[in-house]
Amino acid sequence: MSYVLFGSTQASIYESWNDTRIVCRVPSLQAGTVQVKVVIGAAASNGMDFRVTSNDTYEPNDSFDTAYG
């Protein structure tokens, strides 16, 4: 199973997923910073800070890269 984690919250809506880009909806989160990771099977990517500034504002806004490994 493959999924994206925002802290301990799994994204549930995915617009697209391919070898170079994942587009998913950010789950409802409290303001603050969480680690975003991509999980594929038993392996997880390195985490990257993702800052939630309010219920509908996120930084970075569009996309970011995280090393898988």
PDB file of N, CA, C and O in Angstrom, chain B, residues numbered from 101:
ATOM      1  N   MET B 101       0.841  -1.177   0.000  1.00  0.00           N
ATOM      2  CA  MET B 101       0.000   0.000   0.000  1.00  0.00           C
ATOM      3  C   MET B 101       0.886   1.240   0.000  1.00  0.00           C
ATOM      4  O   MET B 101       1.901   1.277   0.696  1.00  0.00           O
ATOM      5  N   SER B 102       0.511   2.251  -0.773  1.00  0.00           N
ATOM      6  CA  SER B 102       1.266   3.499  -0.875  1.00  0.00           C
ATOM      7  C   SER B 102       0.381   4.664  -0.442  1.00  0.00           C
ATOM      8  O   SER B 102      -0.810   4.706  -0.750  1.00  0.00           O
ATOM      9  N   TYR B 103       0.982   5.604   0.276  1.00  0.00           N
ATOM     10  CA  TYR B 103       0.217   6.763   0.748  1.00  0.00           C
ATOM     11  C   TYR B 103       1.155   7.878   1.180  1.00  0.00           C
ATOM     12  O   TYR B 103       2.364   7.680   1.305  1.00  0.00           O
ATOM     13  N   VAL B 104       0.578   9.056   1.406  1.00  0.00           N
ATOM     14  CA  VAL B 104       1.317  10.217   1.891  1.00  0.00           C
ATOM     15  C   VAL B 104       0.871  10.494   3.315  1.00  0.00           C
ATOM     16  O   VAL B 104      -0.325  10.509   3.609  1.00  0.00           O
ATOM     17  N   LEU B 105       1.842  10.714   4.201  1.00  0.00           N
ATOM     18  CA  LEU B 105       1.546  11.058   5.587  1.00  0.00           C
ATOM     19  C   LEU B 105       1.879  12.513   5.857  1.00  0.00           C
ATOM     20  O   LEU B 105       2.949  12.993   5.481  1.00  0.00           O
ATOM     21  N   PHE B 106       0.969  13.210   6.503  1.00  0.00           N
ATOM     22  CA  PHE B 106       1.196  14.548   7.021  1.00  0.00           C
ATOM     23  C   PHE B 106       1.242  14.390   8.529  1.00  0.00           C
ATOM     24  O   PHE B 106       0.200  14.360   9.185  1.00  0.00           O
ATOM     25  N   GLY B 107       2.451  14.287   9.088  1.00  0.00           N
ATOM     26  CA  GLY B 107       2.571  13.909  10.490  1.00  0.00           C
ATOM     27  C   GLY B 107       2.098  12.473  10.612  1.00  0.00           C
ATOM     28  O   GLY B 107       2.653  11.579   9.974  1.00  0.00           O
ATOM     29  N   SER B 108       1.076  12.243  11.429  1.00  0.00           N
ATOM     30  CA  SER B 108       0.516  10.887  11.556  1.00  0.00           C
ATOM     31  C   SER B 108      -0.810  10.745  10.805  1.00  0.00           C
ATOM     32  O   SER B 108      -1.474   9.714  10.908  1.00  0.00           O
ATOM     33  N   THR B 109      -1.193  11.774  10.054  1.00  0.00           N
ATOM     34  CA  THR B 109      -2.465  11.761   9.328  1.00  0.00           C
ATOM     35  C   THR B 109      -2.242  11.407   7.864  1.00  0.00           C
ATOM     36  O   THR B 109      -1.481  12.070   7.159  1.00  0.00           O
ATOM     37  N   GLN B 110      -2.903  10.375   7.430  1.00  0.00           N
ATOM     38  CA  GLN B 110      -2.768   9.909   6.045  1.00  0.00           C
ATOM     39  C   GLN B 110      -3.666  10.711   5.111  1.00  0.00           C
ATOM     40  O   GLN B 110      -4.839  10.935   5.408  1.00  0.00           O
ATOM     41  N   ALA B 111      -3.111  11.140   3.985  1.00  0.00           N
ATOM     42  CA  ALA B 111      -3.933  11.780   2.951  1.00  0.00           C
ATOM     43  C   ALA B 111      -4.924  10.749   2.431  1.00  0.00           C
ATOM     44  O   ALA B 111      -4.589   9.572   2.301  1.00  0.00           O
ATOM     45  N   SER B 112      -6.133  11.183   2.136  1.00  0.00           N
ATOM     46  CA  SER B 112      -7.141  10.235   1.664  1.00  0.00           C
ATOM     47  C   SER B 112      -7.633  10.542   0.251  1.00  0.00           C
ATOM     48  O   SER B 112      -8.288   9.705  -0.371  1.00  0.00           O
ATOM     49  N   ILE B 113      -7.324  11.729  -0.256  1.00  0.00           N
ATOM     50  CA  ILE B 113      -7.765  12.100  -1.602  1.00  0.00           C
ATOM     51  C   ILE B 113      -6.538  12.366  -2.463  1.00  0.00           C
ATOM     52  O   ILE B 113      -5.735  13.248  -2.159  1.00  0.00           O
ATOM     53  N   TYR B 114      -6.401  11.596  -3.540  1.00  0.00           N
ATOM     54  CA  TYR B 114      -5.260  11.715  -4.446  1.00  0.00           C
ATOM     55  C   TYR B 114      -5.769  12.093  -5.832  1.00  0.00           C
ATOM     56  O   TYR B 114      -6.615  11.411  -6.409  1.00  0.00           O
ATOM     57  N   GLU B 115      -5.235  13.195  -6.352  1.00  0.00           N
ATOM     58  CA  GLU B 115      -5.585  13.627  -7.705  1.00  0.00           C
ATOM     59  C   GLU B 115      -4.811  12.810  -8.740  1.00  0.00           C
ATOM     60  O   GLU B 115      -5.361  12.410  -9.765  1.00  0.00           O
ATOM     61  N   SER B 116      -3.523  12.567  -8.457  1.00  0.00           N
ATOM     62  CA  SER B 116      -2.698  11.761  -9.357  1.00  0.00           C
ATOM     63  C   SER B 116      -1.470  11.254  -8.607  1.00  0.00           C
ATOM     64  O   SER B 116      -1.073  11.806  -7.581  1.00  0.00           O
ATOM     65  N   TRP B 117      -0.879  10.184  -9.148  1.00  0.00           N
ATOM     66  CA  TRP B 117       0.321   9.590  -8.553  1.00  0.00           C
ATOM     67  C   TRP B 117       1.081   8.920  -9.684  1.00  0.00           C
ATOM     68  O   TRP B 117       0.558   8.022 -10.345  1.00  0.00           O
ATOM     69  N   ASN B 118       2.335   9.362  -9.911  1.00  0.00           N
ATOM     70  CA  ASN B 118       3.181   8.684 -10.892  1.00  0.00           C
ATOM     71  C   ASN B 118       4.614   8.668 -10.363  1.00  0.00           C
ATOM     72  O   ASN B 118       4.842   9.036  -9.210  1.00  0.00           O
ATOM     73  N   ASP B 119       5.570   8.259 -11.164  1.00  0.00           N
ATOM     74  CA  ASP B 119       6.952   8.102 -10.700  1.00  0.00           C
ATOM     75  C   ASP B 119       7.631   9.409 -10.336  1.00  0.00           C
ATOM     76  O   ASP B 119       8.633   9.392  -9.621  1.00  0.00           O
ATOM     77  N   THR B 120       7.127  10.533 -10.798  1.00  0.00           N
ATOM     78  CA  THR B 120       7.806  11.812 -10.553  1.00  0.00           C
ATOM     79  C   THR B 120       6.979  12.823  -9.774  1.00  0.00           C
ATOM     80  O   THR B 120       7.510  13.845  -9.341  1.00  0.00           O
ATOM     81  N   ARG B 121       5.686  12.558  -9.587  1.00  0.00           N
ATOM     82  CA  ARG B 121       4.856  13.563  -8.922  1.00  0.00           C
ATOM     83  C   ARG B 121       3.635  12.923  -8.260  1.00  0.00           C
ATOM     84  O   ARG B 121       2.982  12.044  -8.822  1.00  0.00           O
ATOM     85  N   ILE B 122       3.357  13.393  -7.057  1.00  0.00           N
ATOM     86  CA  ILE B 122       2.156  12.976  -6.337  1.00  0.00           C
ATOM     87  C   ILE B 122       1.354  14.241  -6.047  1.00  0.00           C
ATOM     88  O   ILE B 122       1.887  15.224  -5.533  1.00  0.00           O
ATOM     89  N   VAL B 123       0.077  14.202  -6.382  1.00  0.00           N
ATOM     90  CA  VAL B 123      -0.805  15.317  -6.077  1.00  0.00           C
ATOM     91  C   VAL B 123      -1.902  14.772  -5.173  1.00  0.00           C
ATOM     92  O   VAL B 123      -2.680  13.905  -5.570  1.00  0.00           O
ATOM     93  N   CYS B 124      -1.952  15.297  -3.949  1.00  0.00           N
ATOM     94  CA  CYS B 124      -2.977  14.855  -3.009  1.00  0.00           C
ATOM     95  C   CYS B 124      -3.517  16.056  -2.245  1.00  0.00           C
ATOM     96  O   CYS B 124      -2.876  17.104  -2.168  1.00  0.00           O
ATOM     97  N   ARG B 125      -4.681  15.885  -1.694  1.00  0.00           N
ATOM     98  CA  ARG B 125      -5.301  16.936  -0.895  1.00  0.00           C
ATOM     99  C   ARG B 125      -4.749  16.861   0.525  1.00  0.00           C
ATOM    100  O   ARG B 125      -4.631  15.780   1.103  1.00  0.00           O
ATOM    101  N   VAL B 126      -4.418  18.010   1.068  1.00  0.00           N
ATOM    102  CA  VAL B 126      -3.915  18.068   2.444  1.00  0.00           C
ATOM    103  C   VAL B 126      -5.078  17.796   3.386  1.00  0.00           C
ATOM    104  O   VAL B 126      -6.124  18.437   3.284  1.00  0.00           O
ATOM    105  N   PRO B 127      -4.900  16.842   4.312  1.00  0.00           N
ATOM    106  CA  PRO B 127      -5.989  16.568   5.253  1.00  0.00           C
ATOM    107  C   PRO B 127      -6.164  17.733   6.226  1.00  0.00           C
ATOM    108  O   PRO B 127      -5.278  18.580   6.346  1.00  0.00           O
ATOM    109  N   SER B 128      -7.269  17.775   6.899  1.00  0.00           N
ATOM    110  CA  SER B 128      -7.526  18.809   7.889  1.00  0.00           C
ATOM    111  C   SER B 128      -6.524  18.658   9.037  1.00  0.00           C
ATOM    112  O   SER B 128      -6.454  17.607   9.674  1.00  0.00           O
ATOM    113  N   LEU B 129      -5.759  19.706   9.291  1.00  0.00           N
ATOM    114  CA  LEU B 129      -4.715  19.678  10.313  1.00  0.00           C
ATOM    115  C   LEU B 129      -4.765  20.939  11.153  1.00  0.00           C
ATOM    116  O   LEU B 129      -5.223  21.983  10.689  1.00  0.00           O
ATOM    117  N   GLN B 130      -4.296  20.845  12.381  1.00  0.00           N
ATOM    118  CA  GLN B 130      -4.127  22.021  13.227  1.00  0.00           C
ATOM    119  C   GLN B 130      -2.954  22.835  12.719  1.00  0.00           C
ATOM    120  O   GLN B 130      -2.045  22.288  12.094  1.00  0.00           O
ATOM    121  N   ALA B 131      -2.959  24.144  12.979  1.00  0.00           N
ATOM    122  CA  ALA B 131      -1.837  24.996  12.595  1.00  0.00           C
ATOM    123  C   ALA B 131      -0.567  24.496  13.271  1.00  0.00           C
ATOM    124  O   ALA B 131      -0.591  24.080  14.430  1.00  0.00           O
ATOM    125  N   GLY B 132       0.539  24.542  12.537  1.00  0.00           N
ATOM    126  CA  GLY B 132       1.826  24.086  13.047  1.00  0.00           C
ATOM    127  C   GLY B 132       2.618  23.426  11.937  1.00  0.00           C
ATOM    128  O   GLY B 132       2.222  23.462  10.772  1.00  0.00           O
ATOM    129  N   THR B 133       3.730  22.826  12.299  1.00  0.00           N
ATOM    130  CA  THR B 133       4.593  22.164  11.322  1.00  0.00           C
ATOM    131  C   THR B 133       4.525  20.661  11.522  1.00  0.00           C
ATOM    132  O   THR B 133       4.618  20.169  12.646  1.00  0.00           O
ATOM    133  N   VAL B 134       4.362  19.933  10.422  1.00  0.00           N
ATOM    134  CA  VAL B 134       4.363  18.469  10.445  1.00  0.00           C
ATOM    135  C   VAL B 134       5.377  17.969   9.427  1.00  0.00           C
ATOM    136  O   VAL B 134       5.770  18.706   8.523  1.00  0.00           O
ATOM    137  N   GLN B 135       5.792  16.738   9.570  1.00  0.00           N
ATOM    138  CA  GLN B 135       6.659  16.087   8.591  1.00  0.00           C
ATOM    139  C   GLN B 135       5.781  15.395   7.554  1.00  0.00           C
ATOM    140  O   GLN B 135       4.847  14.672   7.900  1.00  0.00           O
ATOM    141  N   VAL B 136       6.089  15.623   6.284  1.00  0.00           N
ATOM    142  CA  VAL B 136       5.391  14.931   5.202  1.00  0.00           C
ATOM    143  C   VAL B 136       6.300  13.825   4.692  1.00  0.00           C
ATOM    144  O   VAL B 136       7.480  14.052   4.425  1.00  0.00           O
ATOM    145  N   LYS B 137       5.746  12.629   4.559  1.00  0.00           N
ATOM    146  CA  LYS B 137       6.491  11.465   4.065  1.00  0.00           C
ATOM    147  C   LYS B 137       5.650  10.704   3.061  1.00  0.00           C
ATOM    148  O   LYS B 137       4.422  10.674   3.146  1.00  0.00           O
ATOM    149  N   VAL B 138       6.330  10.091   2.111  1.00  0.00           N
ATOM    150  CA  VAL B 138       5.688   9.175   1.174  1.00  0.00           C
ATOM    151  C   VAL B 138       6.031   7.764   1.631  1.00  0.00           C
ATOM    152  O   VAL B 138       7.200   7.438   1.837  1.00  0.00           O
ATOM    153  N   VAL B 139       5.022   6.940   1.788  1.00  0.00           N
ATOM    154  CA  VAL B 139       5.210   5.561   2.225  1.00  0.00           C
ATOM    155  C   VAL B 139       4.817   4.641   1.078  1.00  0.00           C
ATOM    156  O   VAL B 139       3.716   4.739   0.534  1.00  0.00           O
ATOM    157  N   ILE B 140       5.740   3.741   0.716  1.00  0.00           N
ATOM    158  CA  ILE B 140       5.476   2.744  -0.315  1.00  0.00           C
ATOM    159  C   ILE B 140       5.858   1.398   0.282  1.00  0.00           C
ATOM    160  O   ILE B 140       7.031   1.126   0.537  1.00  0.00           O
ATOM    161  N   GLY B 141       4.855   0.566   0.498  1.00  0.00           N
ATOM    162  CA  GLY B 141       5.103  -0.714   1.156  1.00  0.00           C
ATOM    163  C   GLY B 141       5.625  -0.472   2.565  1.00  0.00           C
ATOM    164  O   GLY B 141       4.999   0.239   3.351  1.00  0.00           O
ATOM    165  N   ALA B 142       6.774  -1.063   2.885  1.00  0.00           N
ATOM    166  CA  ALA B 142       7.365  -0.907   4.211  1.00  0.00           C
ATOM    167  C   ALA B 142       8.394   0.217   4.255  1.00  0.00           C
ATOM    168  O   ALA B 142       8.964   0.480   5.314  1.00  0.00           O
ATOM    169  N   ALA B 143       8.647   0.891   3.127  1.00  0.00           N
ATOM    170  CA  ALA B 143       9.668   1.944   3.064  1.00  0.00           C
ATOM    171  C   ALA B 143       9.014   3.324   3.082  1.00  0.00           C
ATOM    172  O   ALA B 143       7.957   3.533   2.487  1.00  0.00           O
ATOM    173  N   ALA B 144       9.662   4.261   3.776  1.00  0.00           N
ATOM    174  CA  ALA B 144       9.172   5.636   3.840  1.00  0.00           C
ATOM    175  C   ALA B 144      10.265   6.590   3.365  1.00  0.00           C
ATOM    176  O   ALA B 144      11.452   6.344   3.578  1.00  0.00           O
ATOM    177  N   SER B 145       9.858   7.670   2.727  1.00  0.00           N
ATOM    178  CA  SER B 145      10.807   8.693   2.288  1.00  0.00           C
ATOM    179  C   SER B 145      11.337   9.450   3.498  1.00  0.00           C
ATOM    180  O   SER B 145      10.822   9.319   4.609  1.00  0.00           O
ATOM    181  N   ASN B 146      12.363  10.233   3.262  1.00  0.00           N
ATOM    182  CA  ASN B 146      12.792  11.190   4.271  1.00  0.00           C
ATOM    183  C   ASN B 146      11.650  12.176   4.467  1.00  0.00           C
ATOM    184  O   ASN B 146      10.913  12.476   3.527  1.00  0.00           O
ATOM    185  N   GLY B 147      11.505  12.674   5.673  1.00  0.00           N
ATOM    186  CA  GLY B 147      10.447  13.644   5.937  1.00  0.00           C
ATOM    187  C   GLY B 147      10.857  15.036   5.511  1.00  0.00           C
ATOM    188  O   GLY B 147      12.044  15.351   5.422  1.00  0.00           O
ATOM    189  N   MET B 148       9.865  15.864   5.250  1.00  0.00           N
ATOM    190  CA  MET B 148      10.090  17.261   4.928  1.00  0.00           C
ATOM    191  C   MET B 148       9.092  18.092   5.708  1.00  0.00           C
ATOM    192  O   MET B 148       7.911  17.752   5.783  1.00  0.00           O
ATOM    193  N   ASP B 149       9.570  19.187   6.290  1.00  0.00           N
ATOM    194  CA  ASP B 149       8.672  20.049   7.041  1.00  0.00           C
ATOM    195  C   ASP B 149       7.597  20.635   6.140  1.00  0.00           C
ATOM    196  O   ASP B 149       7.867  21.065   5.018  1.00  0.00           O
ATOM    197  N   PHE B 150       6.385  20.643   6.649  1.00  0.00           N
ATOM    198  CA  PHE B 150       5.234  21.203   5.948  1.00  0.00           C
ATOM    199  C   PHE B 150       4.500  22.043   6.974  1.00  0.00           C
ATOM    200  O   PHE B 150       4.057  21.526   8.000  1.00  0.00           O
ATOM    201  N   ARG B 151       4.368  23.322   6.710  1.00  0.00           N
ATOM    202  CA  ARG B 151       3.794  24.241   7.686  1.00  0.00           C
ATOM    203  C   ARG B 151       2.346  24.563   7.354  1.00  0.00           C
ATOM    204  O   ARG B 151       2.028  25.014   6.254  1.00  0.00           O
ATOM    205  N   VAL B 152       1.483  24.323   8.319  1.00  0.00           N
ATOM    206  CA  VAL B 152       0.069  24.668   8.212  1.00  0.00           C
ATOM    207  C   VAL B 152      -0.113  25.952   9.010  1.00  0.00           C
ATOM    208  O   VAL B 152       0.146  25.980  10.214  1.00  0.00           O
ATOM    209  N   THR B 153      -0.558  27.015   8.346  1.00  0.00           N
ATOM    210  CA  THR B 153      -0.703  28.294   9.039  1.00  0.00           C
ATOM    211  C   THR B 153      -2.132  28.558   9.492  1.00  0.00           C
ATOM    212  O   THR B 153      -2.351  29.360  10.400  1.00  0.00           O
ATOM    213  N   SER B 154      -3.106  27.897   8.873  1.00  0.00           N
ATOM    214  CA  SER B 154      -4.503  27.947   9.304  1.00  0.00           C
ATOM    215  C   SER B 154      -5.210  26.764   8.657  1.00  0.00           C
ATOM    216  O   SER B 154      -4.567  25.959   7.983  1.00  0.00           O
ATOM    217  N   ASN B 155      -6.505  26.643   8.845  1.00  0.00           N
ATOM    218  CA  ASN B 155      -7.228  25.502   8.280  1.00  0.00           C
ATOM    219  C   ASN B 155      -7.181  25.443   6.768  1.00  0.00           C
ATOM    220  O   ASN B 155      -7.396  24.376   6.194  1.00  0.00           O
ATOM    221  N   ASP B 156      -6.905  26.562   6.102  1.00  0.00           N
ATOM    222  CA  ASP B 156      -6.920  26.541   4.640  1.00  0.00           C
ATOM    223  C   ASP B 156      -5.678  27.173   4.016  1.00  0.00           C
ATOM    224  O   ASP B 156      -5.682  27.482   2.824  1.00  0.00           O
ATOM    225  N   THR B 157      -4.621  27.371   4.793  1.00  0.00           N
ATOM    226  CA  THR B 157      -3.392  27.957   4.268  1.00  0.00           C
ATOM    227  C   THR B 157      -2.224  27.052   4.600  1.00  0.00           C
ATOM    228  O   THR B 157      -2.030  26.668   5.753  1.00  0.00           O
ATOM    229  N   TYR B 158      -1.440  26.710   3.571  1.00  0.00           N
ATOM    230  CA  TYR B 158      -0.327  25.790   3.743  1.00  0.00           C
ATOM    231  C   TYR B 158       0.916  26.359   3.091  1.00  0.00           C
ATOM    232  O   TYR B 158       0.824  27.118   2.126  1.00  0.00           O
ATOM    233  N   GLU B 159       2.076  25.995   3.611  1.00  0.00           N
ATOM    234  CA  GLU B 159       3.358  26.359   3.007  1.00  0.00           C
ATOM    235  C   GLU B 159       4.194  25.097   2.924  1.00  0.00           C
ATOM    236  O   GLU B 159       4.228  24.376   3.921  1.00  0.00           O
ATOM    237  N   PRO B 160       4.859  24.762   1.857  1.00  0.00           N
ATOM    238  CA  PRO B 160       4.787  25.420   0.545  1.00  0.00           C
ATOM    239  C   PRO B 160       3.421  25.225  -0.078  1.00  0.00           C
ATOM    240  O   PRO B 160       2.739  24.243   0.213  1.00  0.00           O
ATOM    241  N   ASN B 161       3.019  26.144  -0.926  1.00  0.00           N
ATOM    242  CA  ASN B 161       1.654  26.150  -1.455  1.00  0.00           C
ATOM    243  C   ASN B 161       1.399  25.105  -2.523  1.00  0.00           C
ATOM    244  O   ASN B 161       0.333  24.490  -2.528  1.00  0.00           O
ATOM    245  N   ASP B 162       2.347  24.882  -3.436  1.00  0.00           N
ATOM    246  CA  ASP B 162       2.044  24.042  -4.588  1.00  0.00           C
ATOM    247  C   ASP B 162       2.694  22.673  -4.552  1.00  0.00           C
ATOM    248  O   ASP B 162       1.998  21.662  -4.643  1.00  0.00           O
ATOM    249  N   SER B 163       4.004  22.616  -4.424  1.00  0.00           N
ATOM    250  CA  SER B 163       4.674  21.318  -4.489  1.00  0.00           C
ATOM    251  C   SER B 163       6.029  21.389  -3.831  1.00  0.00           C
ATOM    252  O   SER B 163       6.553  22.474  -3.578  1.00  0.00           O
ATOM    253  N   PHE B 164       6.590  20.245  -3.558  1.00  0.00           N
ATOM    254  CA  PHE B 164       7.936  20.154  -3.037  1.00  0.00           C
ATOM    255  C   PHE B 164       8.478  18.784  -3.344  1.00  0.00           C
ATOM    256  O   PHE B 164       7.719  17.859  -3.635  1.00  0.00           O
ATOM    257  N   ASP B 165       9.779  18.647  -3.281  1.00  0.00           N
ATOM    258  CA  ASP B 165      10.434  17.374  -3.541  1.00  0.00           C
ATOM    259  C   ASP B 165      10.932  16.802  -2.232  1.00  0.00           C
ATOM    260  O   ASP B 165      11.396  17.542  -1.365  1.00  0.00           O
ATOM    261  N   THR B 166      10.841  15.509  -2.083  1.00  0.00           N
ATOM    262  CA  THR B 166      11.407  14.836  -0.925  1.00  0.00           C
ATOM    263  C   THR B 166      12.146  13.595  -1.415  1.00  0.00           C
ATOM    264  O   THR B 166      11.636  12.850  -2.252  1.00  0.00           O
ATOM    265  N   ALA B 167      13.317  13.384  -0.904  1.00  0.00           N
ATOM    266  CA  ALA B 167      14.130  12.244  -1.339  1.00  0.00           C
ATOM    267  C   ALA B 167      13.536  10.953  -0.811  1.00  0.00           C
ATOM    268  O   ALA B 167      13.207  10.851   0.371  1.00  0.00           O
ATOM    269  N   TYR B 168      13.399   9.981  -1.673  1.00  0.00           N
ATOM    270  CA  TYR B 168      12.860   8.684  -1.260  1.00  0.00           C
ATOM    271  C   TYR B 168      14.021   7.797  -0.851  1.00  0.00           C
ATOM    272  O   TYR B 168      15.007   7.690  -1.580  1.00  0.00           O
ATOM    273  N   GLY B 169      13.914   7.164   0.299  1.00  0.00           N
ATOM    274  CA  GLY B 169      14.985   6.259   0.674  1.00  0.00           C
ATOM    275  C   GLY B 169      15.059   5.901   2.074  1.00  0.00           C
ATOM    276  O   GLY B 169      15.939   5.137   2.470  1.00  0.00           O
TER     277      GLY B 169
END
